[in-house]
Amino acid sequence: MAEACTHTDRIERTQLPDAIAGCEDCLAIGGRWLHLRMCATCGHIGCCDSSPNRHATAHVHASGHPIIRSAEPGEDWFWCYEDEVAFAVADGS
């Protein structure tokens, strides 16, 4: 595990969209989710690993985008899958 994320150059999106309907993939298949995550590269909204389908992690593996951020109200943390480290960014709220 790294002490810091070495992939911050891959962050293109820090702000959450104004409205989030839910996990994009769960909505498409009629699935359910527990918590939501946003891809910091492309903005894809997926469900967390505590959700049945784990779409945020599936997106990371399929896309190669290494960083997600929490899309939960009041949370502003990011997670880098490659470095296995959580962090915050100054304009991530």
C-alpha positions in Angstrom: 0.0 0.0 0.0 1.3 3.4 -1.0 1.4 6.3 1.5 0.0 8.7 -1.2 -1.9 8.3 -4.5 0.5 8.4 -7.4 -2.4 8.7 -9.9 -3.8 12.1 -9.1 -2.9 13.2 -12.7 -5.8 10.9 -13.8 -8.4 13.0 -11.8 -10.6 15.0 -14.2 -13.7 15.3 -12.1 -13.9 16.3 -8.5 -17.4 17.8 -8.3 -20.4 15.6 -8.0 -23.3 16.2 -10.5 -26.2 18.3 -9.1 -28.6 15.3 -9.4 -27.7 11.7 -9.1 -30.5 9.2 -9.9 -28.5 6.2 -8.5 -26.0 3.7 -9.7 -26.1 3.9 -13.5 -25.6 0.2 -14.0 -28.2 -0.8 -11.3 -30.7 1.5 -12.9 -30.2 -0.2 -16.2 -30.7 -3.7 -14.9 -33.3 -3.0 -12.1 -30.7 -3.6 -9.4 -30.3 -2.1 -6.0 -27.4 -0.3 -4.3 -26.3 0.8 -0.9 -23.8 3.6 -1.4 -22.7 5.5 -4.5 -19.3 6.3 -5.9 -18.2 8.5 -8.8 -15.3 7.8 -11.1 -12.9 10.7 -10.8 -11.9 10.3 -14.5 -15.1 10.1 -16.4 -17.9 10.7 -13.8 -19.5 7.3 -14.0 -21.8 6.7 -11.0 -21.5 3.2 -9.6 -22.4 1.3 -6.4 -20.0 0.5 -3.6 -18.5 -2.9 -2.7 -21.2 -3.3 0.0 -23.8 -3.3 -2.8 -24.8 -6.6 -4.5 -23.3 -5.8 -7.9 -20.2 -3.7 -6.9 -20.5 -1.6 -10.1 -17.9 1.1 -9.1 -15.2 -1.5 -8.7 -16.3 -3.2 -11.9 -16.0 0.1 -13.7 -12.5 0.6 -12.4 -11.4 -2.8 -13.8 -13.2 -2.4 -17.1 -12.1 1.2 -17.8 -8.6 1.4 -16.2 -9.7 4.6 -14.3 -8.0 4.1 -10.9 -9.8 6.7 -8.7 -13.3 7.0 -7.3 -14.8 9.4 -4.9 -17.7 9.0 -2.5 -21.0 10.3 -4.0 -22.7 10.2 -0.6 -23.9 13.4 1.0 -21.4 14.9 3.4 -18.5 12.7 2.2 -15.6 14.0 0.2 -13.1 11.2 0.2 -11.4 9.7 -2.8 -10.0 6.1 -3.1 -7.2 5.0 -5.4 -7.6 1.3 -6.3 -4.0 1.0 -7.6 -2.3 2.5 -4.6 -4.9 1.4 -2.0 -5.1 4.8 -0.4 -7.9 7.2 0.6 -7.4 10.9 0.3 -9.1 14.2 -0.1 -8.6 17.0 -2.7 -9.0 20.7 -2.1 -11.9 21.2 -4.6 -13.6 17.9 -4.0 -16.7 19.1 -2.2 
